[in-house]
Amino acid sequence: MENEFTEEDVVVGPISGMRFRDKDTLFAFYKEHARLRGFSVIKRNSNKKGGDTARYITYCCDRTRIRRIKFTTKTNNCKARLATVLDDSGCWRVSKVVHDHNHDLLPSVSHLMAGHGSVCDSLKRDLVAHDRSGIRPSKNIRLDEVQRGGPQNLGCTPKDCRN
């Protein structure tokens, strides 16, 4: 069983038969692959038969949902997915991989997608300090955008800053 993966493995992505020691390692691997390719990942479903431990988990592209009025611009029933099964030895095995996306992949803006964005420590400190001094959240975010040379240099979305 392979636990450490090279950058080349992450770029190529998951292959049927790959094994992972736990589901957190599996999710981290697929999430990093998704970030490099330009899409985001969600956990679609899992099944716990006869206990608290999941027996299988399916991870999908976050655009996999069927279009509804609430998500009209984001969802388009994308078929890309990764199906995994917990085998008898306690390892997670990739059972099925579908790489067929029916939308454009955007690696240049993947750091702004759900699940990939993160607020750096220095930005967190600035946001907390400005909040304590009484600056409203919208002005707080604008101030940090100006200090960093524009919203593209924040490394996260305004919603990430508010959360």
N, C-alpha and C positions, 0 to 999 in steps of 0.2 A: 504494500500500500504506500502510495506516494503522499507525503504530507507537505513537503516544501515544493513550491512551483516556481519555475523561472518566469521571467517577463515574457518570453516567447510562448510559454504555455498559456499565460493569461491572455495574450493577444490572439492566439489561435482559438481559445475558448474551450468549453467543456466538450468531451468526446464520450460517446456511449461506452460504458465499462469503467470509466474513471472512478476511483474510490477515495473517500474522504473520511477522516477519523471522527468528525462530528459535523452537525448541521451548521454550526456557526462558521467553521472553516469553509464549508461548501458555499454558503451564502456570500461570505467575503470574497471568495474566488469569483463567483458569477457576477457579483456587484462590480468588482474591479474590471472584469471583462466588459461589462455593459458600459462602464464609464469610458473605457478606451474606445469602444465602438460607437458610442454616442446615443445610448438609450438608457432608460431607467428600469428597475426591476421591482416587482411586487410578489408577495407570496400569495398564490392563487387559492390553493386548497391543500388540505392534509387530512389524514385519516388516522384515528386512534382506535384500533380494534383491540378490545379486551385489556385496557390499561391506560396509563397516563402518557405512554410513549407513542409518538407518531410513527406510523409504519411507512408512509410515503408522503412526500411533499412535492408540489408542483410550483415552480417559480416561472413567472411570465413577464413579458414586456409590459410596462405600465399602460400601454395603449391597447391592451388586449380586450378591454371591455367593449360591449356592444354599445353603439351610440345611443345616448339618451339626451334629452333636452339640456340637462345640467352639464354634461361633458361634451358638447357638440364639437368643440375645437380640438380637444385632446384625444379622444378615443376614436378608433377606427377598426376595431376587431382584428388587431394584429395577431398572427398565428405563432409568433416566436415563443418558445417555452422550453423549460428544462424539467424533466420528470425524474425524481430520485426515489430510491427504495432503501429501507433499512434492511441489510442482509443479516444472516444468522450470526455472523461474527461481531455485530454491533457497528459496522461501518456503513456509511452512506454510499450507495452505488448509483451512478448516473445511468438510468435505464433508457431514456429517450431524449434526444436533442433536436429541436426544430429551430433553424436559423432564419426562417423566411419572414422578414419584416416587410410590411406593405406600406411603409412610410419612409421618409428620409431619415438617415442617421446623422446626428449632429455632434461629432466629437469635440468641435471647437467650443460648444456651449454646454457640454455635459456637466461641468461643475456647477451650473445653475439649475440642473434638473433635480426633481425630488429624490432624496436619498443620497445625492452626491455632494450637495452643498454643505459647507461647514463654516462656521464663524470662527475666525482665528482668535487666539488669546488676546492679542493687542486690541482688536476690534471689540471684543467682549468687555475689556477693561474700560475702553473709551465709552461704550454704550452705558455701562453701569455708572461711571463717573458723571456723565452728562445727565442721566436719569436722576441721580441723587441731587444734582444741582438745580433740578426743576425744569429741565428742557423737555418739551413734549416729544413723544416718539418720532413723529414725522420730521420735526426740525432736527432731532438727534441724528437721524439717518442721513438727512441732507448735509449736515455738518461733516459727518464722516466721509460722505462722497466727495465733498469739496477738498477735505484734507488729503484724501488719497488720489486726487486727480480725476475723478469721474466715477460714475456708477459701475463701469466695467472693471474698475480696479478694486472693488469691494471684495470680490471673490464669493459673494453670496447675494441672495435677493433681499429686498426690504422685508419680506415676510419672514425670512430666516432671522433677521435682526430683531424683529418684534417678538419672535418666539424665544 
